[in-house]
Amino acid sequence: MKQGVYHHYIQGGIKFGIAYGVVSLLARWITGNTILSSPETLVKYGLLGGVGYALMGAFALFSFGWIAPFIRERFPDAMTIGDVLTTRLKGNSYWFVMTVLLITSIDSLFIQSLGAGILLHLLFDIPVFVGLFIFFVYCFLLGGIGGMKKIHQFEGIHISLIFAAIILIPVYFFIQEGIFPVYDGLHLYHPYLLFLKNSSVTPFVLTALLIGFGQVLIDRASWQRLYIIEKKKIRTSFMMAGIIWATIPIAFSGMIVIAIFSQGYENLYSVLFQLIDKMDSLFLLLLFIGCCFSALASTVGAELHATSIMIIRNMLTDKFNWNERTQLKNTYIAAGILSLSLFAISSLLSPNLLELIFFFGQVYASIIPTMAAVIFYRKEIPAYLPYCSIAGWTTGTISLFYQSSIFSIWISFFTASILVFLYLVMNKARYDYRGNN
């Protein structure tokens, strides 16, 4: 195996322009959460909640795209987020942040796995473990064995199926039913969805924006794409991806409206079942199945690939001094172990997805100040600065006894931010004092 093959496995050996950069980012971020959580948001918070969920992803990609050129300029030789952290953090602080990234990686994969189990069960009416086994075999072959080259090859197919579904299915139903009957049905059966003065929507939307930015900021797959897209086209690619992404949750919310406008529902899963039941066209049903499978598989494949690389390249290689051949072999093994573990856990557990996202929202919120310091702070990062995120997360967790999960996330964020700011000010003052003496 010649030198550089592991790098080829990581990056795919090509550079993207704007068009394919947008496709790659959309393939990563149109997820099972988009299919399941956006309808749940619609049901809980009405149409404004669905719009707020759409703004979350758009704002996150837009914001990260704004700082992406700076990251590329400052860390030109990196390929992953772990490479950047290696140059900026030392000792225990590095391992602390890498541990946080590993936990959030597994959490993100777990959420996608749960979504896959739910959707495969609804679509095919087969035992959850059977659908998940087939799903993880596909994802392992795509992202674990195939690497970035295979992920690129299938991204175009995945995105084509997704957009065909979100365009053709709502258009078909609205032509068939008419817009005004749908509106009248919502007004009769679900008038609360049209209520525009829901005071709980604003805190939800603002918190979702914060969580979304935190997710993108430490997302392993997004950082890989940052270094694959051509340097001059990074910002435009991320921003266009954000704008286009915002249409996806709104389209899925439109599908849910179609399912419930003429009847009630018991829960989220019954809504999805009603949507499937209303598809009297085999073509549309197959298109919806392809859309769901593409959204889940492209995301899990990308995250499985990025997480396995992070474990081997950024957490274990320096300790064991592995060569490229061994790194690639061990990345395959890591991807296999992750796939088997996620398959086992997802087959046994089924927690609420939206609650799970907000539970880990404290982690995403509290890590933002640390990552901001890693990216923008010009001097060496103080040894204990990353631990400010622990203080923020702990404070937010304690506040759950007195506040809702939404407000606890903001407490985590502000606590970590204030501590990081004070730590950097004190560190600068200490260096200035030593320099003057």
C-alpha positions as CSV (number, residue, x, y, z in Angstrom):
1,M,0.0,0.0,0.0
2,K,1.6,3.2,-1.1
3,Q,2.2,6.3,1.0
4,G,-0.8,8.6,1.3
5,V,-3.6,6.1,0.9
6,Y,-5.0,6.8,4.3
7,H,-5.1,10.5,3.4
8,H,-7.0,9.4,0.3
9,Y,-9.4,7.4,2.5
10,I,-10.0,10.6,4.6
11,Q,-10.4,13.1,1.8
12,G,-11.3,11.2,-1.3
13,G,-8.5,12.6,-3.4
14,I,-10.5,15.5,-4.9
15,K,-11.4,19.1,-4.2
16,F,-15.0,20.3,-4.4
17,G,-16.4,23.4,-6.1
18,I,-19.5,25.2,-4.8
19,A,-22.0,22.9,-6.4
20,Y,-20.7,19.6,-5.1
21,G,-19.6,21.2,-1.8
22,V,-23.2,22.1,-1.2
23,V,-24.4,18.6,-2.1
24,S,-21.9,17.1,0.3
25,L,-22.9,19.3,3.1
26,L,-26.6,18.7,2.5
27,A,-26.0,15.0,2.4
28,R,-24.4,15.3,5.9
29,W,-27.0,17.5,7.4
30,I,-30.3,16.2,6.0
31,T,-30.7,13.7,8.8
32,G,-33.1,11.4,10.5
33,N,-33.7,14.3,12.9
34,T,-34.9,16.4,10.0
35,I,-37.5,13.7,9.2
36,L,-38.6,12.9,12.8
37,S,-37.9,16.0,14.9
38,S,-39.3,18.6,12.5
39,P,-42.8,17.0,12.6
40,E,-42.5,16.7,16.4
41,T,-41.6,20.4,16.5
42,L,-44.6,21.2,14.4
43,V,-46.9,19.2,16.6
44,K,-45.6,20.8,19.8
45,Y,-45.1,24.4,18.7
46,G,-47.2,24.8,15.7
47,L,-46.2,26.1,12.3
48,L,-43.9,28.7,13.9
49,G,-42.0,25.9,15.5
50,G,-41.5,24.2,12.2
51,V,-40.1,27.4,10.7
52,G,-37.9,27.8,13.8
53,Y,-36.5,24.3,13.3
54,A,-35.7,25.2,9.7
55,L,-33.9,28.4,10.9
56,M,-31.8,26.3,13.3
57,G,-29.9,24.4,10.6
58,A,-29.7,27.4,8.3
59,F,-28.2,29.6,11.0
60,A,-25.7,26.9,12.1
61,L,-24.3,26.3,8.6
62,F,-24.4,30.0,7.8
63,S,-22.4,30.9,10.9
64,F,-19.9,28.1,10.5
65,G,-19.5,29.1,6.9
66,W,-18.6,32.6,7.9
67,I,-15.7,31.5,10.1
68,A,-14.6,28.6,7.9
69,P,-12.2,30.6,5.7
70,F,-10.4,31.8,8.8
71,I,-10.0,28.2,10.1
72,R,-8.7,27.1,6.7
73,E,-6.2,30.0,6.6
74,R,-5.0,29.5,10.1
75,F,-4.7,25.7,10.0
76,P,-3.9,25.0,6.4
77,D,-2.3,21.5,6.9
78,A,-5.1,20.0,8.9
79,M,-7.6,17.5,7.6
80,T,-9.9,16.9,10.6
81,I,-11.0,18.8,13.7
82,G,-8.7,16.5,15.7
83,D,-5.7,17.8,13.7
84,V,-6.5,21.4,14.7
85,L,-7.0,20.4,18.4
86,T,-3.6,18.6,18.4
87,T,-1.9,21.9,17.4
88,R,-3.8,24.0,19.9
89,L,-4.3,21.9,23.0
90,K,-1.8,20.0,25.1
91,G,-1.9,17.2,27.7
92,N,-5.0,16.6,29.6
93,S,-6.9,19.5,28.1
94,Y,-6.5,17.9,24.7
95,W,-7.8,14.6,25.9
96,F,-10.7,16.2,27.7
97,V,-11.9,17.9,24.5
98,M,-11.4,14.7,22.5
99,T,-13.5,12.8,25.0
100,V,-16.3,15.3,24.6
101,L,-16.1,15.0,20.9
102,L,-16.2,11.2,21.1
103,I,-19.2,11.3,23.4
104,T,-21.1,13.7,21.2
105,S,-20.1,11.7,18.1
106,I,-21.6,8.5,19.6
107,D,-24.7,10.5,20.8
108,S,-25.2,11.8,17.3
109,L,-24.8,8.4,15.7
110,F,-27.2,7.0,18.3
111,I,-29.9,9.5,17.5
112,Q,-29.6,8.7,13.8
113,S,-29.7,5.0,14.6
114,L,-32.9,5.5,16.6
115,G,-34.4,7.4,13.8
116,A,-33.5,4.6,11.4
117,G,-35.1,2.0,13.6
118,I,-38.3,4.0,13.9
119,L,-38.6,4.8,10.2
120,L,-37.7,1.3,8.9
121,H,-40.2,-0.2,11.2
122,L,-42.9,2.2,10.0
123,L,-42.1,1.8,6.4
124,F,-41.7,-1.9,6.1
125,D,-43.5,-3.3,9.2
126,I,-40.6,-5.6,10.1
127,P,-38.9,-6.1,13.4
128,V,-36.6,-3.2,14.3
129,F,-33.5,-5.3,14.6
130,V,-33.9,-6.7,11.1
131,G,-34.2,-3.3,9.5
132,L,-31.3,-1.9,11.6
133,F,-29.0,-4.8,10.7
134,I,-29.5,-4.2,7.0
135,F,-29.1,-0.5,7.5
136,F,-25.8,-0.7,9.4
137,V,-24.3,-3.2,7.0
138,Y,-25.0,-0.6,4.2
139,C,-23.6,2.2,6.3
140,F,-20.5,0.2,7.3
141,L,-19.8,-0.7,3.6
142,L,-20.4,3.0,2.6
143,G,-18.6,5.0,5.2
144,G,-16.5,2.5,7.1
145,I,-15.0,0.5,4.2
146,G,-15.6,2.7,1.2
147,G,-14.2,5.9,2.7
148,M,-14.7,9.4,1.4
149,K,-14.5,8.4,-2.2
150,K,-17.5,6.1,-1.9
151,I,-19.4,8.6,0.2
152,H,-18.9,11.2,-2.6
153,Q,-20.1,8.7,-5.2
154,F,-23.4,8.1,-3.4
155,E,-24.1,11.6,-2.2
156,G,-25.5,12.7,-5.5
157,I,-28.0,9.8,-5.6
158,H,-29.0,10.4,-2.0
159,I,-29.6,14.1,-2.4
160,S,-31.5,13.5,-5.7
161,L,-33.9,11.1,-4.0
162,I,-34.4,13.5,-1.1
163,F,-35.3,16.5,-3.2
164,A,-37.4,14.5,-5.6
165,A,-39.5,13.4,-2.6
166,I,-39.9,16.7,-0.9
167,I,-40.9,18.4,-4.1
168,L,-43.1,15.8,-5.8
169,I,-45.0,14.5,-2.7
170,P,-46.4,17.8,-1.4
171,V,-47.1,19.1,-4.9
172,Y,-49.0,15.9,-5.7
173,F,-51.2,16.1,-2.5
174,F,-51.8,19.8,-2.7
175,I,-53.0,19.5,-6.3
176,Q,-55.1,16.5,-5.4
177,E,-56.7,18.0,-2.2
178,G,-56.4,21.8,-2.9
179,I,-54.8,24.4,-0.6
180,F,-57.9,25.8,0.9
181,P,-59.4,22.5,2.0
182,V,-56.1,21.7,3.7
183,Y,-56.2,25.1,5.5
184,D,-59.9,24.6,6.5
185,G,-59.2,21.1,7.8
186,L,-56.3,22.4,9.9
187,H,-58.5,25.2,11.2
188,L,-61.2,22.7,12.2
189,Y,-59.1,19.8,13.6
190,H,-55.8,21.5,14.7
191,P,-56.3,25.2,15.1
192,Y,-53.5,25.4,17.6
193,L,-51.0,24.8,14.8
194,L,-52.0,28.1,13.3
195,F,-51.7,30.0,16.5
196,L,-49.0,32.7,16.1
197,K,-48.7,34.0,19.6
198,N,-47.3,31.0,21.3
199,S,-44.9,32.4,24.0
200,S,-42.9,29.1,24.2
201,V,-41.9,29.3,20.6
202,T,-39.3,32.1,20.9
203,P,-37.2,30.4,23.7
204,F,-37.4,27.1,21.7
205,V,-36.2,28.7,18.5
206,L,-33.4,30.7,20.2
207,T,-32.2,27.6,22.0
208,A,-32.4,25.5,18.9
209,L,-30.1,28.1,17.1
210,L,-27.6,27.8,19.9
211,I,-27.6,23.9,19.9
212,G,-27.4,23.8,16.1
213,F,-24.4,26.0,16.0
214,G,-22.7,24.0,18.7
215,Q,-23.4,20.8,16.8
216,V,-21.9,22.1,13.5
217,L,-18.9,23.7,15.4
218,I,-17.7,20.3,16.7
219,D,-19.0,18.1,13.9
220,R,-16.3,15.8,12.6
221,A,-17.7,15.3,9.1
222,S,-18.3,19.1,8.6
223,W,-14.7,19.8,9.4
224,Q,-13.5,17.2,6.9
225,R,-15.6,18.9,4.2
226,L,-14.1,22.2,5.2
227,Y,-10.8,20.9,4.0
228,I,-12.2,19.2,0.9
229,I,-14.0,22.2,-0.6
230,E,-11.8,24.6,-2.6
231,K,-10.5,27.4,-0.3
232,K,-12.1,30.3,-2.1
233,K,-15.5,28.6,-2.2
234,I,-15.8,27.5,1.4
235,R,-17.9,30.3,2.7
236,T,-20.3,30.4,-0.3
237,S,-20.7,26.6,-0.1
238,F,-21.7,26.6,3.6
239,M,-24.0,29.6,3.3
240,M,-25.8,28.2,0.2
241,A,-26.1,24.8,2.0
242,G,-27.7,26.6,5.0
243,I,-30.2,28.4,2.8
244,I,-31.2,25.3,0.9
245,W,-31.3,23.2,4.1
246,A,-33.9,25.5,5.6
247,T,-36.4,24.3,2.9
248,I,-36.2,20.7,4.0
249,P,-37.8,20.8,7.5
250,I,-40.5,23.1,6.0
251,A,-41.2,20.5,3.3
252,F,-41.5,17.7,5.8
253,S,-43.8,19.8,7.9
254,G,-45.9,20.3,4.8
255,M,-46.1,16.5,4.4
256,I,-47.3,16.2,8.1
257,V,-49.9,18.8,7.5
258,I,-51.2,16.7,4.6
259,A,-51.4,13.7,6.8
260,I,-53.4,15.3,9.6
261,F,-55.5,18.1,8.1
262,S,-58.6,15.9,7.9
263,Q,-58.2,13.8,11.1
264,G,-56.7,13.7,14.5
265,Y,-53.6,11.7,15.6
266,E,-52.3,9.9,18.7
267,N,-48.6,10.6,18.6
268,L,-45.8,11.4,16.2
269,Y,-45.4,7.8,14.9
270,S,-49.1,7.6,14.1
271,V,-48.7,10.8,12.1
272,L,-46.0,9.2,10.0
273,F,-48.1,6.1,9.6
274,Q,-51.0,8.3,8.4
275,L,-48.7,10.0,5.9
276,I,-47.6,6.6,4.5
277,D,-51.1,5.4,4.5
278,K,-52.2,8.4,2.4
279,M,-49.7,7.6,-0.4
280,D,-51.9,5.8,-2.9
281,S,-49.2,5.9,-5.5
282,L,-46.6,3.2,-5.5
283,F,-44.1,5.6,-7.1
284,L,-44.6,8.2,-4.3
285,L,-44.3,5.5,-1.6
286,L,-41.0,4.2,-3.1
287,L,-39.8,7.8,-3.4
288,F,-40.5,8.5,0.2
289,I,-38.8,5.3,1.3
290,G,-35.8,6.2,-0.8
291,C,-35.8,9.7,0.7
292,C,-35.8,8.4,4.3
293,F,-33.2,5.8,3.6
294,S,-30.9,8.3,1.8
295,A,-31.2,10.9,4.6
296,L,-30.3,8.3,7.3
297,A,-27.6,6.4,5.4
298,S,-25.8,9.5,4.1
299,T,-25.6,11.0,7.6
300,V,-24.6,7.8,9.4
301,G,-22.1,6.9,6.7
302,A,-20.4,10.3,7.0
303,E,-20.4,10.3,10.8
304,L,-19.2,6.7,11.0
305,H,-16.4,7.6,8.7
306,A,-15.4,10.7,10.5
307,T,-15.7,9.3,14.0
308,S,-13.6,6.2,13.2
309,I,-10.9,8.4,11.8
310,M,-10.9,10.6,14.9
311,I,-10.5,7.6,17.1
312,I,-7.7,6.1,15.2
313,R,-5.9,9.1,13.8
314,N,-6.3,11.6,16.6
315,M,-6.6,9.5,19.7
316,L,-4.6,6.3,19.3
317,T,-2.0,6.6,16.5
318,D,0.4,8.8,18.5
319,K,0.3,6.4,21.4
320,F,1.0,3.3,19.3
321,N,3.0,4.9,16.4
322,W,1.0,3.2,13.7
323,N,1.9,3.5,10.0
324,E,-0.7,4.3,7.3
325,R,-1.4,0.6,6.5
326,T,-2.2,-0.1,10.2
327,Q,-4.2,3.1,10.6
328,L,-6.4,2.2,7.7
329,K,-6.9,-1.4,8.9
330,N,-7.7,-0.2,12.4
331,T,-10.2,2.4,11.1
332,Y,-12.1,-0.4,9.4
333,I,-12.1,-2.3,12.8
334,A,-13.3,0.9,14.6
335,A,-16.1,1.4,12.1
336,G,-17.2,-2.2,12.5
337,I,-17.2,-2.0,16.3
338,L,-19.2,1.3,16.3
339,S,-21.7,-0.2,13.9
340,L,-22.2,-3.3,15.9
341,S,-22.5,-1.3,19.2
342,L,-25.0,1.1,17.7
343,F,-27.0,-1.8,16.2
344,A,-27.2,-3.5,19.6
345,I,-28.1,-0.3,21.6
346,S,-30.6,1.0,19.0
347,S,-32.4,-2.4,18.9
348,L,-33.0,-2.3,22.7
349,L,-33.7,1.4,23.4
350,S,-36.2,3.9,22.1
351,P,-36.1,7.3,23.9
352,N,-37.7,10.5,22.7
353,L,-35.5,12.0,20.0
354,L,-36.3,15.7,20.7
355,E,-35.7,15.3,24.5
356,L,-32.4,13.5,23.7
357,I,-31.2,16.3,21.5
358,F,-32.0,18.9,24.2
359,F,-30.4,16.8,26.9
360,F,-27.1,16.9,25.1
361,G,-27.8,20.5,24.2
362,Q,-26.0,21.5,27.4
363,V,-22.8,19.8,26.1
364,Y,-23.1,21.5,22.7
365,A,-23.7,24.9,24.3
366,S,-20.9,24.7,26.9
367,I,-18.3,23.6,24.4
368,I,-18.9,26.6,22.1
369,P,-16.7,29.1,24.1
370,T,-13.8,26.6,24.3
371,M,-13.9,26.0,20.5
372,A,-14.1,29.7,19.9
373,A,-10.9,30.2,21.9
374,V,-9.2,27.3,20.0
375,I,-10.1,28.9,16.7
376,F,-9.7,32.7,17.4
377,Y,-7.3,33.1,20.3
378,R,-3.9,34.0,19.0
379,K,-1.8,32.9,21.9
380,E,-1.3,29.5,23.4
381,I,-4.4,28.1,25.0
382,P,-4.2,28.0,28.8
383,A,-3.9,24.5,30.1
384,Y,-7.1,24.4,32.1
385,L,-9.3,26.5,29.8
386,P,-11.3,23.6,28.3
387,Y,-12.5,22.7,31.8
388,C,-14.6,25.8,31.9
389,S,-17.0,23.8,29.7
390,I,-17.3,21.2,32.5
391,A,-18.2,24.0,34.9
392,G,-20.8,25.3,32.4
393,W,-22.3,21.9,31.8
394,T,-22.4,21.1,35.6
395,T,-24.1,24.4,36.4
396,G,-26.7,23.8,33.6
397,T,-27.3,20.2,34.9
398,I,-27.9,21.4,38.4
399,S,-30.2,24.1,37.2
400,L,-32.5,21.4,35.7
401,F,-33.9,21.0,39.2
402,Y,-35.2,24.6,39.1
403,Q,-35.5,25.4,35.4
404,S,-36.6,23.8,32.1
405,S,-34.1,22.1,29.8
406,I,-34.3,25.1,27.5
407,F,-33.2,27.6,30.1
408,S,-30.6,25.2,31.5
409,I,-28.9,25.1,28.1
410,W,-28.5,28.9,28.2
411,I,-27.2,28.7,31.8
412,S,-24.5,26.2,30.6
413,F,-23.6,28.5,27.7
414,F,-23.3,31.8,29.7
415,T,-21.5,30.1,32.6
416,A,-18.9,28.6,30.3
417,S,-18.6,31.8,28.3
418,I,-18.0,34.0,31.3
419,L,-15.4,31.6,32.8
420,V,-13.5,31.3,29.5
421,F,-13.5,35.1,29.1
422,L,-12.3,35.6,32.7
423,Y,-9.6,32.9,32.3
424,L,-8.2,34.5,29.1
425,V,-8.2,38.0,30.7
426,M,-6.4,36.6,33.8
427,N,-3.9,34.7,31.6
428,K,-3.1,37.8,29.6
429,A,-2.7,39.9,32.7
430,R,-0.3,37.3,34.1
431,Y,1.8,37.2,31.0
432,D,1.9,41.0,30.9
433,Y,3.0,41.2,34.5
434,R,5.8,38.7,33.9
435,G,6.9,40.6,30.8
436,N,7.1,43.9,32.7
437,N,9.2,42.3,35.5
